[in-house]
């Protein structure tokens, strides 16, 4: 790293449209159509955080909240581990964690209510 430039390893969703197609229920849950203001980035890391906010602070029915909470907690833990691996410049661990996070979101997708 230079004196003024910082080098970072990052993870971003390269195709947000494909991600939204794959996790359509979760996207609908995280960002309802009437939500304002619209979010700028809607990648998987942002989705995970939005789901956590929605499950913990949102107006979901109790049964949906109970069903989703363990999976959301798992996804948030994986997101935190992924971000830590990126911060530690450990791309191998970050890569492995990215697959684990996608799998966790896939399991959540099965539990998410239909829009």
C-alpha positions, 0 to 999 in steps of 0.5 A, a space after each residue: 500500500 502506498 501512503 495515500 492509496 489503499 489496496 482492497 480485495 472486494 466481493 461484488 455481485 457482477 450480475 445483479 439481474 441474474 442474482 435477482 432472478 435466482 433469489 427472486 423471493 428474497 429480493 422481493 422480501 428485502 426490497 418491496 416494490 413500494 420501498 423508497 428510496 430505491 437502493 443503488 446496489 442490489 448485490 448478494 452482500 446488500 441482500 443479506 444485510 437487507 434481509 437481516 434488517 427486514 427480519 429483525 426490524 420489519 413488519 413480517 408475520 411472526 411465522 415468517 420471521 421464525 422460519 427465516 431468522 436462523 437462516 438469516 443469522 447464518 447468512 450474516 455470519 457468513 457475510 461477516 466471515 467473508 468480509 473478514 477474509 477480504 480484509 485479511 487479504 485471504 482470497 482462498 477463504 473468501 472464495 470458499 465463503 462466497 459459495 457458502 453464502 450463496 448456498 445459505 441464500 439458496 436455503 433461505 429462498 426455499 423458506 421465503 414467502 411468495 410475493 
